[in-house]
Amino acid sequence: MKNFIVWLLKAYAVIAAYAVAILVAVVLVLMGNGALTGERVRTAFQTLRGKPAPGEPPAPAPKSTDAVSEREQILEKRTQELQVLEERITVRLALMRAEQETLEKKRQEAIASAADAKKAQEDLAQVRSDAELAANVPILSRMEAPGIVSVLKAGDDARFVRTLRALRPSKAADVIEALRTDPQFEEEFRRVPPDAPPGTKTRFERLSDELKK
């Protein structure tokens, strides 16, 4: 039995030596024709050890299920925050539009109130003017035409015409005749100022136009 084991060991040694010799011969042949280089040998050795070959990116590690779930939760949270922000912006815009409509309504009401106040002032001024005119007509009726013109010429044309219409027709005719012929009224009533633009009417012509209306 012992002799058999010794023979078996010797046979294994011979076979191993023969295999190594063949491997060395193959390596020499491959190195001789350039098919096997030191770099390739190192790469093969690293591959056998389970390490990535130089220049090759390491294989991506499988994604963790927990990491993916955490990212999904973060994305969902951000989406909800954006929805809340959008709702707040929508509400704010609606409030701003309502405020603008309220301000516009108040502005229109203020314009209408100002117009009413202006009309009321004009009506009051007209009433006072009419009352004053009614009080002055009896006094003016007792005056001569040149005196009436001297009193009325300081006012505007509309007041002048209203007073003439309130006088007796004969007295009004005397006033118009004085305006047309009296030398003392020529400068103010029958002449156009030198610096007036072309086509400007005299004051007498303007009064005549008003009386014709």
ABEGO torsion letter per residue (X at the ends): XAAAAAAAAAAAAAAAAAAAAAAAAAAAAAAAAGABBAAAAAAAAAAAAGBBBBGBBBBBBBBBAAAAAAAAAAAAAAAAAAAAAAAAAAAAAAAAAAAAAAAAAAAAAAAAAAAAAAAAAAAAAAAAAAAAAAAAAAAAAABBAAAAAAAAAABBAAAAAAAAAABBAAAAAAAAAAAAABAAAAAAAABBBAABBBGBBBAAAAAAAAAAX
